Amino acid sequence: MSPASLWAGLSLALFLPFAGLFNGGTLAAVPYQVEKLADFRQVIANAKAAVFPSLVFLMPVAERYDAGKLEKMQVAGSGVIISPGGEVVTNWHVVERSIDIRCLLYDGTVVKASVVGTDKDTDLALLQLELPPGKTVPAARLGDSSHLEAGEFVLAMGAPWGLSRSVSLGILSCVDRFLSDQGGGYNLWLQTDAAINPGNSGGPLVDSGGLVVGINTLGFLMGGNLAFAIPANTVSAVVGELRRQGRVVRAWAGIYLQPLKDFERNIFYEGEKGVLVAGVDPASPAGLAGIEVGEMLLAINSQPVRGVNHEDIPRLNQELADLPIGRESVFLFRDLEGRQRERRLVPVEKGEVEGADLDCRRWNLTLKAINEFSTPVLAFYRRQGVYVQAVRSPGNAESAGLRSGDIVLELDRIPVPDLETVRRIYQELVEDPVRKREVLFTILRNDLKHYLVIDYTTIYGND
């Protein structure tokens, strides 16, 4: 093809998409399109203006134990002001273990914030800005996320990669996404293709009406435009509890549920009633009541249960969490033989979802309390106790052969049932001026007992 022919073809191709705009040499359709475009831009501008002044750039200083020693680390995240008095909603993982939180407000003011309460199960936290007496700040409004539909435009606001005051535009890809490995399983998620990067966590997801419909939480750097936010209705419920008591109190029965129709595991039960029992904690109220894996839960306190699909599970988990603590509840099951039988159990209060930490700096390792929610595999072997969270490299614990995940049974033949016992023994040993710098660890690894000796004569770094 000659250059002239190629140019003619390209000219025609470029002209054809716009040919319908011309009418007798005029651009008759352009004013209408420009008007619609202007309307859309105004909608987005209005939505941004409603929430942007309430955006907060957070820079907490957090304590970390996962390098085998206690370290202080500067992190970055986002938040949104929800009351004129300075209440800020953000993610739990943004302020986790924080000892100092600096906040940059819309007008350039820098203030500190204190933690009112946190809830790891939903990855939410409520902060209070330390404002001068009588000062108020712009506050955003939480919307009703139950009315959202896939395809609606949304704005994700925050501080991606520490760049304050950022906004990205996208749509809601899904309004009831089930994520099995996130949080305590008490809520579905909003999925969006609006860009959410590290630093956006805790920032608001805003609808075209200028209401906060979610809190940005998850973004997948290698997953294209794939990001997730906590729905505003979940945020409202959790914030109310954090205001009242600084935490969310939940009942715990020790039952883990699975839908009747599980495509991933190729399990399909006919019918629309009931939900499967996927797991039972042996020492829980459900375990003590004799409930077994594979049974079908039909009703709780005479109220029918319906768990057909994965999207039904968070609602059922919340119903279990709302049971009266310390009072008997009646569960109706169909057992493995097909018989219906009632079982009565008394839910207890769900305990801490993460154990405390201890930095044993001279031994070059950090220890952590076993917790049935955050370390269920270790809790299978020891419901209470202490395990090695991390070992420093290089370090004395690493040289002795200790590994992350080892359960510590004894120190110098003294049983260590809890972290406080370890703390006391550690202080006594390292402060003894005449004792030989060795300590015998009795550990449990893969259900086998081992004896390891840490020689902590060598001092690493600033230890």
Steps between C-alpha positions, in 0.01 A plus 500: 500500500631843403549770766219700339258206522602430862439862596161499331398186689613641834319826430180312428540287813551807713207680340239224522452503885421871481297495177171485690581827673481700177175635362535731200847606605404562866574306819136457598555226764796659674311743730294211644809285565693789647208577728481140622876492552481822697221354713710191580801710586287710733364190673853373561617843612211529746565152642866580546425837662263336750766265643845626405518753789439209740790293369785438747855391422621278786863433593509263800816380668448130569684236699591184311623165632522297179875550444598320820527823698287800590522767231327831448374559148343798323194399299249694295128474444179693461187578694178695476347736756142402587410757767573874546664415830777310322409130496695322225431157349792303360622141474620300796812398308592867447520575874588150622752521786531875453661702777466838329264618222558823309223628274509746213165673450355657187605853593861396568458481877699224672344347811537179695234236549424245768342158451142478627460135407594235246346187353739264324218271383366771267832686462350824631618758751357819648735788584452835669685805374661703778348835401526832683198577722202615298651414160290300254597333174313412179328163531382257233172309515472121497254369241283188485703237318205259472363699206816484291501327163779375279594752232456813712778758488713539813801704609784351706675764711813473707878525499635233262870433562499788747384756242239697694173623350442257216178396329436230240183422305345161428187293527368244743587166342313298765307603811496168688840340452584212736866481608559190705844590633434858612414600853261308721247438224230737625446702183499487123716743302458769239717431197609793286734571212587843642873501571578407861869475586704475821423816695138510383408267785248661731393763252139548385327345200249764389190471282387756244279664764797584722428236766763267644382152400811308603846506656780406261691202634644261241672547168684244290805645326528201265128456449422788268212723606401282793432672832265457795330718759308432821132594451375810682228306685767280659701813583199666669427196716862453609559871566196506728651221711844661506348825620321326785767263627815523289453151356239274346367231731402181316367165610697189408364150458797340323311407180637563151251495214499391137228567239278226360623579151877533502632525146865516607481169690252344258244445778134541413200422722145517375263738672511856629495443876782460745877540488783249540732481799851523352692505828459480875749612762531201738509709819231746390134500610412326172769236550394433858138467380602218265449681169695332219643604167266410215177555690245745362388793713129560438390756760624711792250580776215392270616734221569319170853520364576544131855472367477398136788701353827650623337842513268374778782404737600846637136570594480168686832566673357829620187327626719264703699799630176669611382208715456583871825434681469272802142398418389169357415485130325211326652372175310263272719267292464217254776263606714271284235225518229733371324542836389836632614577852522803723817599675518764767813706548601819678703739282791672670655838429750488218842572644788703364569419138875548535745418775746737668866529399834490680842607375783288646776716357801317650369171365426664162142381468146621560234289669123520473203359688315219326153608392230269370388756241830632364701175542245216481756239392717563807189516719419147385811381688486748789190711560706734715868566504781677322662454160796641310367781282829578322876457537756762408756421233779480595429439865535267796159336460568428133838347590329274754257373235178662617241571231193712459198299615678296769284465812701575815416254777776567755794729569773332706243231592253760630156475331395816316118502468482869408701795379531660843683193630745525210547872566586436865744216424666698222561802723639285780739318267641793304539716813686231698866616496654160588281258304641335191343653188304192399135401519335166422187519282256211500289541188225323309548485123259300281376327815854382586692621803848648450768637734707796379756713683539869425847633574452875524859594579529668161339842474359592159462862395357720774376210706 
